[in-house]
Amino acid sequence: MTDSPAPKPRARTAAAPAAAPEPVAAAPASAAPQTLAIDVSAVPGFFRALIDFRFVTFVTRRIAGFIYAILLVSIVLAGLVAFFGIVVTGVGQMLGGQPVSGVLTVLGGIVLAPIGTLVAVVLARMIVEVNVALVAIAENTAAMRK
């Protein structure tokens, strides 16, 4: 990237005077709901948002990727445990004198464990996306209100 000088503001002409913004009347202090007030001006942004009791700042978008990564690792580990558990159970059935039941159990584990894991990953992704979308809507609505 190159460092280019900032564009100069255009001069206003007499034909188009600038419209003064309407003054916004502040609500009286007695009408505002009382909330827990803590001075968080010295706290960094993420931690400031965590102790914001008025929920003006949202942390969901900041931690959504981390939460999804934790969910993804947990789901994959659970899928592997389920897969190996089903296979071991099937082998135990085969060695215990129930070969047909054991083979069906192993085949069921080979088919159903990956499908269940995939469905869980898709649902986890959808849940995280819905939460991020709701926060995005809230942020955009708050910006429109201002």
N, CA and C atoms as an extended XYZ file, in Angstrom:
438
Properties=species:S:1:pos:R:3:atomname:S:1:resname:S:1:resid:I:1 pbc="F F F"
N         0.843       -1.171        0.000 N   MET     1
C         0.000        0.000        0.000 CA  MET     1
C         0.887        1.231        0.000 C   MET     1
N         0.451        2.260       -0.647 N   THR     2
C         1.208        3.504       -0.663 CA  THR     2
C         0.548        4.490        0.269 C   THR     2
N         1.368        5.347        0.796 N   ASP     3
C         0.836        6.391        1.667 CA  ASP     3
C         0.458        7.575        0.806 C   ASP     3
N        -0.802        7.772        0.609 N   SER     4
C        -1.267        8.910       -0.167 CA  SER     4
C        -1.858        9.926        0.792 C   SER     4
N        -1.762       11.175        0.444 N   PRO     5
C        -2.317       12.191        1.346 CA  PRO     5
C        -3.830       12.050        1.421 C   PRO     5
N        -4.354       12.416        2.549 N   ALA     6
C        -5.797       12.354        2.753 CA  ALA     6
C        -6.480       13.332        1.821 C   ALA     6
N        -7.627       12.964        1.264 N   PRO     7
C        -8.331       13.889        0.369 CA  PRO     7
C        -8.788       15.117        1.133 C   PRO     7
N        -8.714       16.239        0.443 N   LYS     8
C        -9.134       17.500        1.060 CA  LYS     8
C       -10.645       17.591        1.055 C   LYS     8
N       -11.217       18.129        2.133 N   PRO     9
C       -12.676       18.285        2.139 CA  PRO     9
C       -13.107       19.330        1.119 C   PRO     9
N       -14.260       19.075        0.517 N   ARG    10
C       -14.786       20.030       -0.453 CA  ARG    10
C       -15.290       21.272        0.260 C   ARG    10
N       -15.084       22.392       -0.384 N   ALA    11
C       -15.590       23.649        0.175 CA  ALA    11
C       -17.085       23.724       -0.093 C   ALA    11
N       -17.813       24.190        0.879 N   ARG    12
C       -19.261       24.315        0.716 CA  ARG    12
C       -19.574       25.611       -0.020 C   ARG    12
N       -20.558       25.524       -0.880 N   THR    13
C       -20.956       26.711       -1.623 CA  THR    13
C       -22.113       27.375       -0.902 C   THR    13
N       -22.337       28.605       -1.234 N   ALA    14
C       -23.419       29.362       -0.607 CA  ALA    14
C       -24.778       28.831       -1.038 C   ALA    14
N       -24.852       28.177       -2.197 N   ALA    15
C       -26.132       27.682       -2.698 CA  ALA    15
C       -26.615       26.475       -1.891 C   ALA    15
N       -25.697       25.733       -1.323 N   ALA    16
C       -26.095       24.535       -0.589 CA  ALA    16
C       -25.574       24.620        0.846 C   ALA    16
N       -26.292       25.306        1.710 N   PRO    17
C       -25.812       25.393        3.086 CA  PRO    17
C       -25.906       24.030        3.767 C   PRO    17
N       -25.009       23.826        4.671 N   ALA    18
C       -25.003       22.543        5.392 CA  ALA    18
C       -26.187       22.508        6.348 C   ALA    18
N       -26.870       21.393        6.323 N   ALA    19
C       -28.010       21.241        7.225 CA  ALA    19
C       -27.482       20.916        8.615 C   ALA    19
N       -27.904       21.675        9.568 N   ALA    20
C       -27.468       21.441       10.948 CA  ALA    20
C       -28.208       20.222       11.485 C   ALA    20
N       -27.497       19.370       12.149 N   PRO    21
C       -28.184       18.207       12.706 CA  PRO    21
C       -29.151       18.622       13.796 C   PRO    21
N       -30.248       17.895       13.850 N   GLU    22
C       -31.239       18.213       14.866 CA  GLU    22
C       -30.689       17.866       16.236 C   GLU    22
N       -30.860       18.755       17.186 N   PRO    23
C       -30.373       18.414       18.528 CA  PRO    23
C       -31.233       17.295       19.115 C   PRO    23
N       -30.577       16.391       19.745 N   VAL    24
C       -31.266       15.270       20.369 CA  VAL    24
C       -31.406       15.590       21.851 C   VAL    24
N       -32.634       15.600       22.302 N   ALA    25
C       -32.877       15.910       23.701 CA  ALA    25
C       -32.483       14.710       24.543 C   ALA    25
N       -31.663       14.949       25.517 N   ALA    26
C       -31.241       13.869       26.408 CA  ALA    26
C       -32.354       13.576       27.399 C   ALA    26
N       -32.532       12.314       27.662 N   ALA    27
C       -33.554       11.922       28.625 CA  ALA    27
C       -33.099       12.336       30.013 C   ALA    27
N       -34.009       12.771       30.841 N   PRO    28
C       -33.616       13.134       32.193 CA  PRO    28
C       -33.033       11.937       32.920 C   PRO    28
N       -32.105       12.210       33.805 N   ALA    29
C       -31.413       11.138       34.512 CA  ALA    29
C       -32.380       10.278       35.320 C   ALA    29
N       -33.445       10.865       35.794 N   SER    30
C       -34.395       10.097       36.601 CA  SER    30
C       -35.197        9.118       35.747 C   SER    30
N       -35.341        9.394       34.407 N   ALA    31
C       -36.123        8.523       33.542 CA  ALA    31
C       -35.311        7.323       33.061 C   ALA    31
N       -33.976        7.420       33.073 N   ALA    32
C       -33.135        6.328       32.595 CA  ALA    32
C       -33.130        5.198       33.616 C   ALA    32
N       -33.176        3.963       33.141 N   PRO    33
C       -33.133        2.850       34.088 CA  PRO    33
C       -31.768        2.799       34.771 C   PRO    33
N       -31.780        2.505       36.027 N   GLN    34
C       -30.544        2.432       36.790 CA  GLN    34
C       -29.869        1.099       36.524 C   GLN    34
N       -28.611        1.138       36.122 N   THR    35
C       -27.851       -0.075       35.878 CA  THR    35
C       -26.599       -0.055       36.728 C   THR    35
N       -25.981       -1.197       36.850 N   LEU    36
C       -24.746       -1.306       37.598 CA  LEU    36
C       -23.674       -0.555       36.833 C   LEU    36
N       -23.093        0.446       37.415 N   ALA    37
C       -22.106        1.272       36.739 CA  ALA    37
C       -20.724        0.945       37.271 C   ALA    37
N       -19.850        0.528       36.363 N   ILE    38
C       -18.465        0.245       36.702 CA  ILE    38
C       -17.614        0.995       35.694 C   ILE    38
N       -16.589        1.686       36.183 N   ASP    39
C       -15.700        2.408       35.281 CA  ASP    39
C       -14.759        1.408       34.639 C   ASP    39
N       -14.937        1.170       33.340 N   VAL    40
C       -14.129        0.197       32.631 CA  VAL    40
C       -13.249        0.873       31.585 C   VAL    40
N       -12.960        2.136       31.755 N   SER    41
C       -12.208        2.862       30.741 CA  SER    41
C       -10.773        2.372       30.617 C   SER    41
N       -10.201        1.779       31.648 N   ALA    42
C        -8.821        1.317       31.589 CA  ALA    42
C        -8.701       -0.143       31.171 C   ALA    42
N        -9.816       -0.813       30.989 N   VAL    43
C        -9.806       -2.237       30.661 CA  VAL    43
C        -9.762       -2.386       29.146 C   VAL    43
N        -8.945       -3.325       28.616 N   PRO    44
C        -8.910       -3.531       27.162 CA  PRO    44
C       -10.270       -3.926       26.603 C   PRO    44
N       -10.441       -3.779       25.288 N   GLY    45
C       -11.732       -3.944       24.626 CA  GLY    45
C       -12.481       -5.227       24.904 C   GLY    45
N       -11.825       -6.381       24.756 N   PHE    46
C       -12.525       -7.653       24.941 CA  PHE    46
C       -12.986       -7.816       26.374 C   PHE    46
N       -12.107       -7.542       27.317 N   PHE    47
C       -12.465       -7.706       28.723 CA  PHE    47
C       -13.448       -6.630       29.174 C   PHE    47
N       -13.375       -5.471       28.556 N   ARG    48
C       -14.357       -4.417       28.842 CA  ARG    48
C       -15.744       -4.887       28.420 C   ARG    48
N       -15.817       -5.556       27.269 N   ALA    49
C       -17.107       -6.060       26.793 CA  ALA    49
C       -17.644       -7.159       27.705 C   ALA    49
N       -16.755       -7.945       28.312 N   LEU    50
C       -17.204       -9.014       29.203 CA  LEU    50
C       -17.856       -8.486       30.469 C   LEU    50
N       -17.431       -7.309       30.938 N   ILE    51
C       -18.006       -6.764       32.169 CA  ILE    51
C       -18.949       -5.599       31.886 C   ILE    51
N       -19.440       -5.537       30.657 N   ASP    52
C       -20.415       -4.511       30.278 CA  ASP    52
C       -21.804       -5.022       30.653 C   ASP    52
N       -22.340       -4.539       31.752 N   PHE    53
C       -23.627       -5.022       32.255 CA  PHE    53
C       -24.814       -4.405       31.518 C   PHE    53
N       -24.565       -3.444       30.651 N   ARG    54
C       -25.637       -2.862       29.851 CA  ARG    54
C       -25.748       -3.550       28.494 C   ARG    54
N       -24.807       -4.430       28.171 N   PHE    55
C       -24.756       -5.176       26.914 CA  PHE    55
C       -24.782       -4.250       25.700 C   PHE    55
N       -23.969       -3.207       25.770 N   VAL    56
C       -23.813       -2.302       24.643 CA  VAL    56
C       -22.825       -2.891       23.642 C   VAL    56
N       -21.800       -3.563       24.144 N   THR    57
C       -20.786       -4.187       23.307 CA  THR    57
C       -21.012       -5.694       23.284 C   THR    57
N       -20.934       -6.279       22.097 N   PHE    58
C       -21.153       -7.702       21.941 CA  PHE    58
C       -19.820       -8.433       21.778 C   PHE    58
N       -19.679       -9.598       22.401 N   VAL    59
C       -18.456      -10.390       22.278 CA  VAL    59
C       -18.666      -11.605       21.387 C   VAL    59
N       -19.892      -11.870       20.996 N   THR    60
C       -20.203      -13.084       20.255 CA  THR    60
C       -19.416      -13.181       18.954 C   THR    60
N       -19.333      -12.104       18.219 N   ARG    61
C       -18.630      -12.149       16.941 CA  ARG    61
C       -17.129      -12.335       17.142 C   ARG    61
N       -16.617      -11.865       18.266 N   ARG    62
C       -15.186      -11.998       18.530 CA  ARG    62
C       -14.796      -13.423       18.886 C   ARG    62
N       -15.668      -14.148       19.568 N   ILE    63
C       -15.304      -15.480       20.039 CA  ILE    63
C       -15.997      -16.601       19.276 C   ILE    63
N       -16.767      -16.271       18.258 N   ALA    64
C       -17.517      -17.300       17.526 CA  ALA    64
C       -16.594      -18.325       16.884 C   ALA    64
N       -15.511      -17.898       16.296 N   GLY    65
C       -14.577      -18.835       15.672 CA  GLY    65
C       -13.948      -19.774       16.687 C   GLY    65
N       -13.590      -19.237       17.844 N   PHE    66
C       -12.995      -20.045       18.910 CA  PHE    66
C       -14.004      -21.070       19.423 C   PHE    66
N       -15.230      -20.633       19.652 N   ILE    67
C       -16.274      -21.539       20.124 CA  ILE    67
C       -16.532      -22.635       19.088 C   ILE    67
N       -16.578      -22.269       17.809 N   TYR    68
C       -16.802      -23.260       16.755 CA  TYR    68
C       -15.653      -24.261       16.698 C   TYR    68
N       -14.426      -23.795       16.872 N   ALA    69
C       -13.275      -24.703       16.871 CA  ALA    69
C       -13.371      -25.701       18.027 C   ALA    69
N       -13.766      -25.216       19.206 N   ILE    70
C       -13.927      -26.112       20.350 CA  ILE    70
C       -15.030      -27.133       20.071 C   ILE    70
N       -16.140      -26.676       19.522 N   LEU    71
C       -17.235      -27.594       19.186 CA  LEU    71
C       -16.795      -28.626       18.152 C   LEU    71
N       -16.065      -28.168       17.144 N   LEU    72
C       -15.622      -29.065       16.082 CA  LEU    72
C       -14.694      -30.152       16.629 C   LEU    72
N       -13.727      -29.762       17.442 N   VAL    73
C       -12.809      -30.743       18.025 CA  VAL    73
C       -13.577      -31.713       18.922 C   VAL    73
N       -14.494      -31.192       19.719 N   SER    74
C       -15.278      -32.053       20.620 CA  SER    74
C       -16.133      -33.045       19.846 C   SER    74
N       -16.759      -32.584       18.786 N   ILE    75
C       -17.625      -33.461       17.992 CA  ILE    75
C       -16.808      -34.540       17.298 C   ILE    75
N       -15.664      -34.165       16.739 N   VAL    76
C       -14.825      -35.157       16.053 CA  VAL    76
C       -14.304      -36.185       17.049 C   VAL    76
N       -13.867      -35.736       18.222 N   LEU    77
C       -13.410      -36.689       19.241 CA  LEU    77
C       -14.538      -37.619       19.686 C   LEU    77
N       -15.727      -37.072       19.874 N   ALA    78
C       -16.873      -37.901       20.259 CA  ALA    78
C       -17.222      -38.883       19.147 C   ALA    78
N       -17.120      -38.452       17.894 N   GLY    79
C       -17.378      -39.348       16.769 CA  GLY    79
C       -16.371      -40.486       16.709 C   GLY    79
N       -15.090      -40.174       16.969 N   LEU    80
C       -14.068      -41.227       16.980 CA  LEU    80
C       -14.284      -42.212       18.123 C   LEU    80
N       -14.625      -41.696       19.295 N   VAL    81
C       -14.897      -42.571       20.440 CA  VAL    81
C       -16.099      -43.461       20.136 C   VAL    81
N       -17.138      -42.894       19.553 N   ALA    82
C       -18.324      -43.690       19.208 CA  ALA    82
C       -17.975      -44.749       18.172 C   ALA    82
N       -17.212      -44.364       17.162 N   PHE    83
C       -16.835      -45.307       16.107 CA  PHE    83
C       -16.060      -46.487       16.685 C   PHE    83
N       -15.010      -46.179       17.449 N   PHE    84
C       -14.199      -47.273       17.995 CA  PHE    84
C       -14.965      -48.072       19.042 C   PHE    84
N       -15.827      -47.429       19.794 N   GLY    85
C       -16.655      -48.159       20.756 CA  GLY    85
C       -17.593      -49.132       20.089 C   GLY    85
N       -18.198      -48.710       18.992 N   ILE    86
C       -19.120      -49.596       18.262 CA  ILE    86
C       -18.356      -50.754       17.623 C   ILE    86
N       -17.183      -50.450       17.033 N   VAL    87
C       -16.391      -51.502       16.401 CA  VAL    87
C       -15.930      -52.523       17.441 C   VAL    87
N       -15.459      -52.052       18.593 N   VAL    88
C       -15.022      -52.979       19.645 CA  VAL    88
C       -16.197      -53.822       20.131 C   VAL    88
N       -17.356      -53.210       20.267 N   THR    89
C       -18.541      -53.963       20.673 CA  THR    89
C       -18.883      -55.028       19.634 C   THR    89
N       -18.808      -54.667       18.359 N   GLY    90
C       -19.093      -55.630       17.290 CA  GLY    90
C       -18.099      -56.773       17.270 C   GLY    90
N       -16.826      -56.461       17.452 N   VAL    91
C       -15.807      -57.515       17.488 CA  VAL    91
C       -16.044      -58.417       18.695 C   VAL    91
N       -16.408      -57.820       19.827 N   GLY    92
C       -16.720      -58.615       21.012 CA  GLY    92
C       -17.892      -59.540       20.778 C   GLY    92
N       -18.885      -59.079       20.053 N   GLN    93
C       -20.031      -59.929       19.732 CA  GLN    93
C       -19.618      -61.073       18.820 C   GLN    93
N       -18.755      -60.753       17.839 N   MET    94
C       -18.296      -61.808       16.932 CA  MET    94
C       -17.504      -62.868       17.689 C   MET    94
N       -16.644      -62.445       18.587 N   LEU    95
C       -15.837      -63.394       19.359 CA  LEU    95
C       -16.660      -64.089       20.432 C   LEU    95
N       -17.785      -63.525       20.815 N   GLY    96
C       -18.636      -64.101       21.849 CA  GLY    96
C       -19.663      -65.073       21.321 C   GLY    96
N       -19.608      -65.392       20.049 N   GLY    97
C       -20.521      -66.393       19.523 CA  GLY    97
C       -21.702      -65.826       18.766 C   GLY    97
N       -21.711      -64.524       18.493 N   GLN    98
C       -22.808      -63.915       17.721 CA  GLN    98
C       -22.206      -63.231       16.484 C   GLN    98
N       -21.778      -64.011       15.494 N   PRO    99
C       -21.066      -63.415       14.352 CA  PRO    99
C       -21.928      -62.497       13.501 C   PRO    99
N       -23.178      -62.842       13.292 N   VAL   100
C       -24.044      -62.002       12.452 CA  VAL   100
C       -24.305      -60.659       13.138 C   VAL   100
N       -24.628      -60.712       14.403 N   SER   101
C       -24.875      -59.487       15.154 CA  SER   101
C       -23.609      -58.630       15.220 C   SER   101
N       -22.457      -59.271       15.376 N   GLY   102
C       -21.198      -58.536       15.432 CA  GLY   102
C       -20.863      -57.846       14.133 C   GLY   102
N       -21.060      -58.542       13.007 N   VAL   103
C       -20.781      -57.951       11.693 CA  VAL   103
C       -21.727      -56.785       11.433 C   VAL   103
N       -23.007      -56.958       11.776 N   LEU   104
C       -23.968      -55.857       11.580 CA  LEU   104
C       -23.628      -54.655       12.459 C   LEU   104
N       -23.149      -54.912       13.654 N   THR   105
C       -22.764      -53.818       14.546 CA  THR   105
C       -21.565      -53.066       13.980 C   THR   105
N       -20.560      -53.801       13.501 N   VAL   106
C       -19.377      -53.153       12.922 CA  VAL   106
C       -19.768      -52.352       11.681 C   VAL   106
N       -20.576      -52.940       10.800 N   LEU   107
C       -21.014      -52.219        9.599 CA  LEU   107
C       -21.852      -50.995        9.963 C   LEU   107
N       -22.699      -51.139       10.964 N   GLY   108
C       -23.488      -49.989       11.424 CA  GLY   108
C       -22.605      -48.879       11.972 C   GLY   108
N       -21.562      -49.246       12.698 N   GLY   109
C       -20.621      -48.247       13.221 CA  GLY   109
C       -19.860      -47.549       12.118 C   GLY   109
N       -19.469      -48.335       11.100 N   ILE   110
C       -18.731      -47.748        9.973 CA  ILE   110
C       -19.605      -46.754        9.216 C   ILE   110
N       -20.897      -47.012        9.120 N   VAL   111
C       -21.804      -46.130        8.369 CA  VAL   111
C       -22.362      -45.011        9.242 C   VAL   111
N       -22.854      -45.367       10.422 N   LEU   112
C       -23.603      -44.390       11.222 CA  LEU   112
C       -22.734      -43.406       12.012 C   LEU   112
N       -21.581      -43.815       12.476 N   ALA   113
C       -20.743      -42.899       13.264 CA  ALA   113
C       -20.291      -41.688       12.433 C   ALA   113
N       -19.792      -41.877       11.196 N   PRO   114
C       -19.429      -40.694       10.400 CA  PRO   114
C       -20.633      -39.825       10.036 C   PRO   114
N       -21.771      -40.459        9.763 N   ILE   115
C       -22.968      -39.675        9.423 CA  ILE   115
C       -23.419      -38.861       10.629 C   ILE   115
N       -23.429      -39.472       11.803 N   GLY   116
C       -23.799      -38.740       13.015 CA  GLY   116
C       -22.834      -37.603       13.316 C   GLY   116
N       -21.552      -37.842       13.082 N   THR   117
C       -20.548      -36.793       13.297 CA  THR   117
C       -20.766      -35.644       12.325 C   THR   117
N       -21.025      -35.960       11.078 N   LEU   118
C       -21.261      -34.917       10.076 CA  LEU   118
C       -22.505      -34.101       10.416 C   LEU   118
N       -23.566      -34.757       10.829 N   VAL   119
C       -24.802      -34.047       11.206 CA  VAL   119
C       -24.535      -33.136       12.405 C   VAL   119
N       -23.763      -33.611       13.372 N   ALA   120
C       -23.451      -32.794       14.546 CA  ALA   120
C       -22.613      -31.578       14.167 C   ALA   120
N       -21.660      -31.751       13.239 N   VAL   121
C       -20.832      -30.616       12.790 CA  VAL   121
C       -21.701      -29.587       12.085 C   VAL   121
N       -22.602      -30.045       11.227 N   VAL   122
C       -23.492      -29.119       10.506 CA  VAL   122
C       -24.386      -28.358       11.495 C   VAL   122
N       -24.953      -29.061       12.473 N   LEU   123
C       -25.810      -28.399       13.460 CA  LEU   123
C       -25.026      -27.398       14.312 C   LEU   123
N       -23.810      -27.756       14.695 N   ALA   124
C       -22.985      -26.826       15.472 CA  ALA   124
C       -22.689      -25.577       14.662 C   ALA   124
N       -22.361      -25.753       13.383 N   ARG   125
C       -22.089      -24.601       12.523 CA  ARG   125
C       -23.331      -23.717       12.403 C   ARG   125
N       -24.487      -24.338       12.234 N   MET   126
C       -25.728      -23.566       12.108 CA  MET   126
C       -26.017      -22.784       13.384 C   MET   126
N       -25.795      -23.389       14.534 N   ILE   127
C       -26.061      -22.704       15.800 CA  ILE   127
C       -25.137      -21.508       15.959 C   ILE   127
N       -23.852      -21.680       15.640 N   VAL   128
C       -22.908      -20.564       15.751 CA  VAL   128
C       -23.284      -19.468       14.760 C   VAL   128
N       -23.636      -19.847       13.529 N   GLU   129
C       -24.016      -18.851       12.522 CA  GLU   129
C       -25.265      -18.078       12.923 C   GLU   129
N       -26.247      -18.754       13.508 N   VAL   130
C       -27.466      -18.072       13.948 CA  VAL   130
C       -27.133      -17.049       15.024 C   VAL   130
N       -26.282      -17.425       15.966 N   ASN   131
C       -25.913      -16.480       17.021 CA  ASN   131
C       -25.151      -15.283       16.466 C   ASN   131
N       -24.237      -15.521       15.540 N   VAL   132
C       -23.485      -14.416       14.932 CA  VAL   132
C       -24.432      -13.525       14.126 C   VAL   132
N       -25.375      -14.131       13.411 N   ALA   133
C       -26.326      -13.337       12.625 CA  ALA   133
C       -27.210      -12.480       13.533 C   ALA   133
N       -27.645      -13.030       14.656 N   LEU   134
C       -28.458      -12.244       15.594 CA  LEU   134
C       -27.684      -11.064       16.152 C   LEU   134
N       -26.415      -11.272       16.454 N   VAL   135
C       -25.598      -10.165       16.960 CA  VAL   135
C       -25.374       -9.133       15.864 C   VAL   135
N       -25.158       -9.587       14.636 N   ALA   136
C       -24.992       -8.648       13.524 CA  ALA   136
C       -26.258       -7.820       13.325 C   ALA   136
N       -27.405       -8.449       13.447 N   ILE   137
C       -28.669       -7.718       13.333 CA  ILE   137
C       -28.783       -6.693       14.457 C   ILE   137
N       -28.429       -7.097       15.664 N   ALA   138
C       -28.493       -6.176       16.802 CA  ALA   138
C       -27.540       -5.010       16.609 C   ALA   138
N       -26.340       -5.262       16.111 N   GLU   139
C       -25.385       -4.175       15.888 CA  GLU   139
C       -25.874       -3.226       14.802 C   GLU   139
N       -26.421       -3.779       13.723 N   ASN   140
C       -26.924       -2.925       12.644 CA  ASN   140
C       -28.146       -2.136       13.088 C   ASN   140
N       -28.997       -2.740       13.885 N   THR   141
C       -30.173       -2.031       14.381 CA  THR   141
C       -29.754       -0.907       15.313 C   THR   141
N       -28.769       -1.154       16.153 N   ALA   142
C       -28.278       -0.114       17.059 CA  ALA   142
C       -27.669        1.032       16.274 C   ALA   142
N       -26.958        0.706       15.181 N   ALA   143
C       -26.357        1.750       14.339 CA  ALA   143
C       -27.436        2.565       13.642 C   ALA   143
N       -28.532        1.925       13.235 N   MET   144
C       -29.619        2.647       12.582 CA  MET   144
C       -30.333        3.565       13.556 C   MET   144
N       -30.404        3.153       14.821 N   ARG   145
C       -31.071        3.953       15.834 CA  ARG   145
C       -30.327        5.248       16.124 C   ARG   145
N       -29.000        5.200       15.972 N   LYS   146
C       -28.188        6.385       16.260 CA  LYS   146
C       -28.237        7.324       15.151 C   LYS   146
